[in-house]
Amino acid sequence: MTTTNPNVRLIIIFGGQSAERDVSCLTAAHVLRAVDATRYEIQAIGIDKSGQFVSVEVPAIEGPDVSDVEIAPLVPVGSNCVLSELLNEPSNCADTVVLPLLHGPLGEDGTIQGLLEMANVAYVGAGVLGSAATMDKAMAKTVLDAHDIPQTKWLSFVEHQKPVATMATEAIDALGLPCFVKPANMGSSIGVSKAESHDELIAAFSTAFRYDEVVVVEEAVLAREIEFAVLGNTDPEISVPGEIKPAADFYDYEDKYFDGAAELQIPASLPAETVEQMRSIALSTYRALRVEGMARADFLFEENGRGPLLNELNTIPGFTPISMYPKLWEASGLAYSDLIDKLVELALQRHKRRATKRAAS
């Protein structure tokens, strides 16, 4: 898709090899429908299931079924030299910005961000360190503990270091039942299980270890699920709060992206002082994990207990029409297409700021 007088060449990368591939494709389709075609020369690049970069005609991923776009491989994934050539194709635009919409491993974990750094191109979202540290739940929780960010009680386990039955016993002794088991490097609630017995916990470990070598076990709490959207680089802004009332036992994959059965309340009904407390925690978390561009801060709020507990930070939140991140900004006065424009602007600002540091060295 070519525009009349574009200012920026916007390259959208989507797909990937992770279990969250379909979410990435769905998000890319919605972003492409919403982006202002008078401002951008738009190029779409997919990563297929075998890890190949593929060139995509933009209309091909604007249709209703975008999960399996069939197109010929262009270049192999992992070749940053070829990626540099691809990103530096001739363009009439003054600037190029990459918008990575790759959820999960090999996309949200610092890998694609590293390739883009090597290619010396501006990109939306957190950098290599922020992406990697935030994606790994065990590492993120370790960092946040060091910064005194309130969290639920948790443990992490590494596959093959001890028998799963021993892991289950240790988790029950430390956290009690029920508890949640999650792959450390996965999002969209994929591989997440709630266990209410020793046998269920063993099964939950088996499920989580299908997706990662490290799993996190968290205590189950009776709490409200509150989310904030964060936007910015050195001086981030924070949206109004939103509350999720899951249709299932917890806010699962189908609820997040497909059936939309969860009830979303925006803004959430909370005392003003609680909102400010959560915003402060969200900001501290964003900075502690070295995140820039955007993130969604997810809280568990124990009204009659410990108060706000940071659950996790998500550096590439979903952008589907039922996703919380764009909904929170819309409720805060920033429309979907304007949000994309702001993210592109932030990407260019950070790239130019960092370029001065490279030049100084």
C-alpha angles and dihedrals in degrees: 000000000000123000130215101242107000120181098192134032104227115200114194115200117195144153115048137167101279127104086255093065095114091052089052092051092047092049092049092052092054094045091051091051091051103041117108105250092197091064103043143050097218127212125174123206121185129197109215128215092269092054098257123141109237131192112234132201102227095229088057092069097040093075126097096264112051102150097095110032105175112214136140119273114257107185134349118263115251097038102119092179092059090042089055090053090048093050093045098053111137113280136170089222122104093221140028123210127182118212107199110202095177112135121202131359119002092026115035096037103072097271100106089035089059091052090050091050089052089050089051094229131140115251138181121252139014122349128241098284096040092047095047097044094046096045093056103071093197093052093043092052091048091053093046092050087055088053093048093244108163112247140159117269111275146171133196129213133193120219117255095010091105138353115288090234089059091049090052092050092048092048093050092048092051103034108017126215139334100039139157126243119202137175106248094228106040136085141190089065090284111157092009119137136178112221125200100174141031091259093048089050091054089051090048091054090052091052094048093046089059087072105033144010090232124057132187123215118200132187115251113242134190098239146132117255110234127177136191130191117226122200129179148053118244095355106034126191125218126214132224113283124264128200127214121208103188121220090210130050086280136359097286137180096272092048092050100049116008124024097029090208093143115100113238119198115195118210097024116228103249136138112266092241091054091051091052091048091052092046089053092051091047091052093047090049092049091053097041091056092045093239124165134175102027146342141162116233114211121200138187108212117204101196095191098029136038095344119220116016118185108234101181147317118238115204097191104035121186118275100197118127090259095046119116099225098066091034091056092051092045088055088048092055102266115115123218097256091043089052090057090049090051092050091052090049091050091049092054092046093053094044092053092045092051092045089063089056092050090048091049092055 
